[in-house]
Amino acid sequence: MTQTKHDSHHDTHALPPMFIQEAYWHYNKVKPADLENDAKVIDFAKGLSEDQARVLRPVGSIKAATIVAACSAFRRAALVEDSKSPFKDLIKDAQIYEHQDFPGLQIIPGLLPPETQILWVSRILHEYLADPLHKINLEADYDIEYPLPPPVQTEEKDSSSATGFARTFFTHEAQSRFCTPKTDAKPLNAVQFLSRKLRWLTLGTQYHWPTRSYPRNPSTIFPPDLSALVTGLFPHITPESGVCLLYGPKDFMPVHRDVSEQCQRALASFSVGCDGIFLVARGVEEAETDAEKATRVVAIRVHSGDCIHLDGETRWAWHAMPRTVAGTCPKYLADWPAGSPGWGKKETKAFEKWKGWMGSKRLNVSCRQVWD
């Protein structure tokens, strides 16, 4: 049976060509000093080389007023006060760069302001991580005791119920055990759960990892506050599913393609926390020469607040995250969950015991529309 171009793009079991795997292994194993000196890596914080500037062309921008409006809509939807933002006056137009060898691969450095990054992490890793409607990687092996929302407060307002936050795992004591194994393994305490075992969370429509597919009748909606930010920045995307990947210093994501969605819409992927090396490659057949390989693989160093926008041909390209760069979380985020906005005194005190947790982490959230 002859496979059409569309079918090959959507073969969920296809394997990447070897030259792509070799590029992945290189960045997975390379020494930190060699990584810093790798002139092939696109790094907007360092500036583009002449060769990189020739293939990465400015194609537009997201205006500062649009970013401010989207961030404000996000805060309002999250029921967090919007009047004390210290970053509004610092927000500038976000330049969009597109790679001429990868149609649809757009890089938007520094799109999310620091304050928005903090709230983004807080909403996902407090509220939605603690909501059993949004599935996590540990549920297949453990029965998890999810925190219940606090009762509604009528007079005393020293409670998270006065904001959009209702629950979080980060009020657990470090040694408390709330993950009971379904096998003969040992229960997990809070440190083991949050710092070592947690790998992913799916927001909204739940991606089914074993079958690599989305359900026909999704029962979980994408969080409205996160949606307000995404659609405010990218009106052409209606986020229905968000894959949140949490990386530690030694974590990585192998080469794969996002081919399960039943639509042709763009995808917006947001990075928060430590830097990562994002690898994108094109083609389904082997590259024969080094020169050909060089034009078919691109490595991008993504920083906290950056966004990768995938559309067109590159929407279905091979990609991977072979490396998290340890020690690169920005100072304004490194102490999180200490300083999480929108909580009462009791929770704020509990978060201090977890101070610095985010300093070694990277959170990547890919927001996508699944259905036409």
RODO-2510 file (C-alpha; in nm, 4 decimals, decimal comma):
residues 372
     n   res          X          Y          Z
     1     m     0,0000     0,0000     0,0000
     2     t     0,1447     0,3383    -0,1006
     3     q     0,1747     0,5831     0,1874
     4     t     0,0676     0,9392     0,1111
     5     k     0,2544     1,2447     0,2340
     6     h    -0,0246     1,3179     0,4811
     7     d    -0,0174     0,9622     0,6109
     8     s     0,3599     0,9674     0,6585
     9     h     0,3294     1,2898     0,8556
    10     h     0,0780     1,1229     1,0854
    11     d     0,2412     0,7834     1,1347
    12     t     0,2602     0,7727     1,5140
    13     h     0,4953     0,4734     1,5087
    14     a     0,7510     0,6012     1,2547
    15     l     1,1163     0,6083     1,3592
    16     p     1,3455     0,9073     1,2995
    17     p     1,6351     0,8767     1,0541
    18     m     1,9680     0,7902     1,2130
    19     f     2,1298     1,1310     1,1467
    20     i     1,8604     1,2933     1,3634
    21     q     1,9211     1,0447     1,6420
    22     e     2,2950     1,1145     1,6194
    23     a     2,2351     1,4868     1,6593
    24     y     2,0150     1,4130     1,9594
    25     w     2,2803     1,1915     2,1223
    26     h     2,5449     1,4592     2,0614
    27     y     2,3567     1,7264     2,2550
    28     n     2,2522     1,4780     2,5198
    29     k     2,6134     1,3813     2,5933
    30     v     2,8128     1,6975     2,5138
    31     k     3,0149     1,8488     2,8003
    32     p     2,8792     2,1754     2,9449
    33     a     3,1877     2,3730     2,8380
    34     d     3,1617     2,2420     2,4807
    35     l     2,7931     2,3250     2,4755
    36     e     2,8657     2,6849     2,5741
    37     n     3,1149     2,7131     2,2884
    38     d     2,9023     2,5380     2,0247
    39     a     2,8603     2,7947     1,7479
    40     k     2,5877     2,5854     1,5827
    41     v     2,3435     2,6375     1,8686
    42     i     2,1036     2,9277     1,8116
    43     d     2,1136     3,1396     2,1257
    44     f     1,9425     3,4772     2,1133
    45     a     2,0879     3,5696     2,4533
    46     k     2,4355     3,5566     2,2978
    47     g     2,3308     3,7027     1,9646
    48     l     2,3148     3,5432     1,6215
    49     s     2,6179     3,4620     1,4115
    50     e     2,6298     3,5840     1,0511
    51     d     2,5271     3,2412     0,9246
    52     q     2,2389     3,2220     1,1719
    53     a     2,1203     3,5724     1,0864
    54     r     2,0989     3,4702     0,7198
    55     v     1,8543     3,1882     0,7912
    56     l     1,6641     3,3428     1,0825
    57     r     1,4651     3,6353     0,9490
    58     p     1,2365     3,8716     1,1421
    59     v     0,8834     3,8122     1,0146
    60     g     0,6872     4,0303     1,2529
    61     s     0,6366     4,0978     1,6191
    62     i     0,3866     4,0682     1,9006
    63     k     0,3293     4,4240     2,0169
    64     a     0,3908     4,5261     2,3753
    65     a     0,0279     4,6351     2,4122
    66     t    -0,0870     4,2888     2,3036
    67     i     0,1452     4,1197     2,5540
    68     v     0,0267     4,3485     2,8356
    69     a    -0,3387     4,2828     2,7475
    70     a    -0,2867     3,9049     2,7327
    71     c    -0,0989     3,8976     3,0636
    72     s    -0,3638     4,1128     3,2293
    73     a    -0,6413     3,8865     3,0978
    74     f    -0,4493     3,5894     3,2374
    75     r    -0,4233     3,7482     3,5826
    76     r    -0,7893     3,8470     3,5866
    77     a    -0,8977     3,4974     3,4833
    78     a    -0,6747     3,3547     3,7576
    79     l    -0,8420     3,5948     4,0044
    80     v    -0,5059     3,7471     4,0962
    81     e    -0,4870     4,1220     4,1460
    82     d    -0,3593     4,2987     3,8333
    83     s    -0,2934     4,6477     3,9651
    84     k     0,0544     4,6006     4,1139
    85     s     0,2486     4,4630     3,8199
    86     p     0,6112     4,5854     3,8410
    87     f     0,6921     4,4649     3,4890
    88     k     0,4285     4,6367     3,2737
    89     d     0,6454     4,9372     3,1920
    90     l     0,9367     4,7086     3,0974
    91     i     0,7484     4,5045     2,8387
    92     k     0,8597     4,5626     2,4799
    93     d     0,7526     4,4295     2,1418
    94     a     0,8503     4,0618     2,1063
    95     q     1,0259     3,9954     1,7767
    96     i     0,9251     3,6848     1,5794
    97     y     1,2020     3,5052     1,3886
    98     e     1,1363     3,2336     1,1310
    99     h     1,3906     2,9812     1,0033
   100     q     1,4037     2,9830     0,6231
   101     d     1,5007     2,6130     0,6074
   102     f     1,2122     2,5158     0,8359
   103     p     0,8914     2,6838     0,7161
   104     g     0,6703     2,7455     1,0178
   105     l     0,9481     2,7254     1,2792
   106     q     0,9211     3,0566     1,4630
   107     i     1,1166     3,1625     1,7706
   108     i     0,9907     3,4408     1,9965
   109     p     1,2596     3,5183     2,2563
   110     g     1,1490     3,6627     2,5896
   111     l     0,7781     3,6601     2,5133
   112     l     0,6519     3,5961     2,8682
   113     p     0,7420     3,8679     3,1226
   114     p     0,8897     3,7488     3,4554
   115     e     0,5722     3,8164     3,6525
   116     t     0,3677     3,6137     3,4038
   117     q     0,6179     3,3279     3,4178
   118     i     0,5783     3,3122     3,7955
   119     l     0,1995     3,3051     3,7743
   120     w     0,2125     3,0530     3,4848
   121     v     0,4230     2,8138     3,6933
   122     s     0,2036     2,8746     3,9975
   123     r    -0,1238     2,7999     3,8231
   124     i     0,0094     2,4822     3,6626
   125     l     0,2171     2,3378     3,9473
   126     h    -0,0139     2,4396     4,2286
   127     e    -0,3725     2,4394     4,1051
   128     y    -0,3773     2,2091     3,8015
   129     l    -0,1210     1,9564     3,9225
   130     a    -0,3412     1,9097     4,2311
   131     d    -0,6596     1,8680     4,0269
   132     p    -0,7182     1,4969     3,9448
   133     l    -0,8962     1,5909     3,6211
   134     h    -0,5545     1,6715     3,4721
   135     k    -0,3605     1,3457     3,4550
   136     i     0,0032     1,2938     3,5564
   137     n     0,2609     1,0248     3,4785
   138     l     0,2433     0,8622     3,8240
   139     e    -0,1241     0,7658     3,8128
   140     a    -0,0576     0,4369     3,6317
   141     d     0,1518     0,3067     3,9232
   142     y     0,0173     0,4885     4,2301
   143     d    -0,3064     0,5769     4,4017
   144     i    -0,2584     0,9446     4,4754
   145     e    -0,4248     1,1280     4,7616
   146     y    -0,5111     1,4602     4,5999
   147     p    -0,5520     1,7666     4,8219
   148     l    -0,9084     1,8858     4,8645
   149     p    -1,0050     2,2483     4,8044
   150     p    -1,0375     2,4408     5,1328
   151     p    -1,3862     2,5305     5,2570
   152     v    -1,5246     2,8652     5,1477
   153     q    -1,4319     3,1362     5,3965
   154     t    -1,7095     3,3802     5,4879
   155     e    -1,5347     3,6228     5,7240
   156     e    -1,1656     3,5451     5,7658
   157     k    -0,9778     3,6124     5,4427
   158     d    -0,6458     3,4574     5,5350
   159     s    -0,7104     3,1779     5,2871
   160     s    -0,6359     3,0911     4,9283
   161     s    -1,0089     3,0741     4,8656
   162     a    -1,0040     3,4536     4,8342
   163     t    -0,8113     3,4070     4,5085
   164     g    -0,8301     3,1700     4,2136
   165     f    -0,6110     2,9162     4,3953
   166     a    -0,7753     2,6293     4,5777
   167     r    -0,5252     2,3466     4,6297
   168     t    -0,1608     2,2484     4,6060
   169     f     0,0730     1,9605     4,6851
   170     f     0,3342     2,2052     4,8171
   171     t     0,1648     2,2393     5,1558
   172     h     0,2536     1,8763     5,2312
   173     e     0,5343     1,8112     5,4747
   174     a     0,8407     1,6786     5,2947
   175     q     0,8196     1,3306     5,4480
   176     s     0,4417     1,2918     5,4273
   177     r     0,3342     0,9911     5,2201
   178     f     0,0352     1,0278     4,9930
   179     c     0,1195     0,8087     4,6915
   180     t     0,0281     0,4445     4,7570
   181     p     0,1803     0,2032     4,5031
   182     k    -0,0398    -0,0328     4,3044
   183     t     0,2491    -0,2829     4,3043
   184     d     0,5042    -0,3890     4,5662
   185     a     0,6937    -0,0592     4,5444
   186     k     0,7246     0,1727     4,8442
   187     p     0,4917     0,4689     4,8991
   188     l     0,6195     0,8076     4,7852
   189     n     0,6634     1,1025     5,0157
   190     a     0,6312     1,4633     4,9019
   191     v     0,9995     1,5069     4,8147
   192     q     1,0082     1,1878     4,6104
   193     f     0,6839     1,2778     4,4348
   194     l     0,7587     1,6426     4,3545
   195     s     1,1359     1,6416     4,3134
   196     r     1,2145     1,3044     4,1565
   197     k     0,9185     1,1150     4,0138
   198     l     0,6890     1,3793     3,8619
   199     r     0,7524     1,4029     3,4866
   200     w     0,4425     1,5272     3,3081
   201     l     0,0946     1,6683     3,3444
   202     t    -0,1681     1,6901     3,0701
   203     l    -0,4040     1,9871     3,0786
   204     g    -0,7461     1,9743     2,9169
   205     t    -0,7991     1,6993     2,6588
   206     q    -0,5928     1,4097     2,7891
   207     y    -0,3341     1,2622     2,5562
   208     h    -0,3295     0,8822     2,5897
   209     w     0,0385     0,7913     2,5869
   210     p     0,0083     0,4117     2,5291
   211     t    -0,1983     0,4572     2,2109
   212     r    -0,0521     0,7976     2,1195
   213     s    -0,3954     0,9398     2,0598
   214     y    -0,6578     1,1807     2,1919
   215     p    -1,0063     1,0690     2,3018
   216     r    -1,2973     1,1402     2,0695
   217     n    -1,5117     1,2689     2,3554
   218     p    -1,2838     1,4689     2,5884
   219     s    -1,4255     1,5397     2,9324
   220     t    -1,1664     1,7841     3,0671
   221     i    -1,1506     2,1429     2,9457
   222     f    -0,8303     2,3390     2,9007
   223     p    -0,7916     2,5825     3,1941
   224     p    -0,9634     2,9120     3,1024
   225     d    -0,6979     3,1337     3,2637
   226     l    -0,4133     2,9715     3,0700
   227     s    -0,6283     2,9867     2,7570
   228     a    -0,6748     3,3618     2,8058
   229     l    -0,2990     3,4094     2,7865
   230     v    -0,2429     3,1756     2,4902
   231     t    -0,5254     3,3130     2,2755
   232     g    -0,4362     3,6676     2,3749
   233     l    -0,0893     3,6151     2,2262
   234     f    -0,1943     3,3800     1,9435
   235     p    -0,5593     3,4412     1,8433
   236     h    -0,5378     3,1671     1,5780
   237     i    -0,4840     2,8965     1,8454
   238     t    -0,7709     2,7645     2,0557
   239     p    -0,5851     2,5542     2,3148
   240     e    -0,7620     2,2291     2,3919
   241     s    -0,4716     2,0281     2,5295
   242     g    -0,1487     2,1190     2,7005
   243     v     0,1365     1,8762     2,7595
   244     c     0,3413     2,0019     3,0553
   245     l     0,6844     1,8406     3,0764
   246     l     0,8874     1,8896     3,3934
   247     y     1,2623     1,8470     3,3544
   248     g     1,5310     1,8064     3,6195
   249     p     1,9029     1,8585     3,5487
   250     k     1,9419     1,5127     3,3900
   251     d     1,6030     1,4809     3,2207
   252     f     1,5390     1,4839     2,8462
   253     m     1,2739     1,4187     2,5814
   254     p     1,3619     1,1744     2,2991
   255     v     1,3091     1,2430     1,9294
   256     h     0,9424     1,2305     1,8329
   257     r     0,6713     1,4042     1,6295
   258     d     0,3384     1,5510     1,7403
   259     v     0,1121     1,3784     1,4907
   260     s    -0,1971     1,2785     1,6875
   261     e    -0,3995     1,5986     1,6583
   262     q    -0,6879     1,5901     1,4129
   263     c    -0,6313     1,9412     1,2785
   264     q    -0,3679     2,1488     1,1034
   265     r    -0,3476     2,4315     1,3590
   266     a    -0,0276     2,5796     1,4962
   267     l     0,1268     2,4876     1,8318
   268     a     0,2761     2,7247     2,0905
   269     s     0,5413     2,5836     2,3231
   270     f     0,6418     2,7912     2,6272
   271     s     0,9630     2,7418     2,8272
   272     v     0,9982     2,8474     3,1909
   273     g     1,2848     2,7842     3,4341
   274     c     1,6250     2,6474     3,3356
   275     d     1,7502     2,6696     2,9768
   276     g     1,7039     2,3762     2,7424
   277     i     1,8388     2,2659     2,4059
   278     f     1,5516     2,2233     2,1622
   279     l     1,6282     2,0148     1,8532
   280     v     1,4208     2,0302     1,5331
   281     a     1,4875     1,8160     1,2251
   282     r     1,3164     1,7596     0,8910
   283     g     1,2931     1,4703     0,6516
   284     v     1,1949     1,1042     0,6680
   285     e     1,4974     0,9662     0,4850
   286     e     1,8667     0,9631     0,5752
   287     a     2,0862     1,2638     0,4990
   288     e     2,3861     1,1519     0,2962
   289     t     2,6409     1,4311     0,3470
   290     d     2,7484     1,6469     0,6389
   291     a     2,6388     1,9566     0,4461
   292     e     2,2910     1,8104     0,3997
   293     k     2,2694     1,7167     0,7689
   294     a     2,3634     2,0715     0,8660
   295     t     2,0623     2,2117     0,6814
   296     r     1,8186     1,9542     0,8143
   297     v     1,8878     1,9796     1,1889
   298     v     1,8712     2,2920     1,4021
   299     a     1,9537     2,3275     1,7729
   300     i     1,8013     2,6173     1,9680
   301     r     1,8832     2,7197     2,3236
   302     v     1,5532     2,8209     2,4795
   303     h     1,5498     3,0476     2,7827
   304     s     1,2854     3,1141     3,0455
   305     g     1,0011     3,3101     2,8848
   306     d     1,0804     3,2036     2,5273
   307     c     0,8161     3,0603     2,2969
   308     i     0,8543     2,8233     2,0015
   309     h     0,5662     2,8525     1,7531
   310     l     0,5318     2,5591     1,5137
   311     d     0,3180     2,5818     1,2031
   312     g     0,3192     2,4704     0,8396
   313     e     0,5626     2,1953     0,7450
   314     t     0,7513     2,2163     1,0741
   315     r     0,4336     2,1495     1,2733
   316     w     0,4919     1,7802     1,1975
   317     a     0,8729     1,7830     1,2182
   318     w     1,0905     1,5620     1,4341
   319     h     1,1905     1,7366     1,7546
   320     a     1,3453     1,6619     2,0926
   321     m     1,4766     1,8185     2,4112
   322     p     1,8087     1,6374     2,4598
   323     r     1,9440     1,8637     2,7302
   324     t     1,8448     2,0750     3,0277
   325     v     2,1166     2,3254     3,1181
   326     a     2,1619     2,3097     3,4944
   327     g     2,2030     2,6257     3,7013
   328     t     2,0337     2,8595     3,4517
   329     c     1,6970     2,9283     3,6161
   330     p     1,6530     3,3087     3,6431
   331     k     1,6736     3,4579     3,9923
   332     y     1,3141     3,5822     3,9928
   333     l     1,1904     3,2227     3,9553
   334     a     1,4599     3,0159     4,1276
   335     d     1,3083     3,0403     4,4787
   336     w     0,9615     2,9250     4,3676
   337     p     0,7266     2,8079     4,5238
   338     a     0,8390     3,0660     4,7791
   339     g     0,6811     3,3905     4,6680
   340     s     0,3895     3,2257     4,4855
   341     p     0,1252     3,4961     4,4284
   342     g    -0,2340     3,4794     4,5443
   343     w    -0,2054     3,2640     4,8564
   344     g    -0,2797     3,3268     5,2247
   345     k    -0,0308     3,3354     5,5136
   346     k    -0,0635     2,9663     5,5970
   347     e     0,0252     2,8496     5,2464
   348     t     0,2947     3,1142     5,2047
   349     k     0,4669     2,9844     5,5187
   350     a     0,4462     2,6252     5,3917
   351     f     0,5981     2,7249     5,0566
   352     e     0,9074     2,8631     5,2310
   353     k     1,0017     2,5051     5,3210
   354     w     1,0201     2,4280     4,9476
   355     k     1,2169     2,7427     4,8631
   356     g     1,4517     2,6858     4,5679
   357     w     1,2609     2,3895     4,4244
   358     m     1,2243     2,5540     4,0836
   359     g     1,5919     2,6507     4,0727
   360     s     1,6851     2,3134     3,9239
   361     k     1,3728     2,2635     3,7111
   362     r     1,2481     2,3446     3,3648
   363     l     0,8799     2,3483     3,2715
   364     n     0,7804     2,3224     2,9074
   365     v     0,4130     2,3606     2,8132
   366     s     0,2983     2,2850     2,4580
   367     c    -0,0477     2,4296     2,3964
   368     r    -0,2341     2,2894     2,1000
   369     q    -0,5693     2,2628     1,9338
   370     v    -0,6676     1,8994     1,8849
   371     w    -0,9868     1,9205     1,6791
   372     d    -1,1001     2,1373     1,3872
***
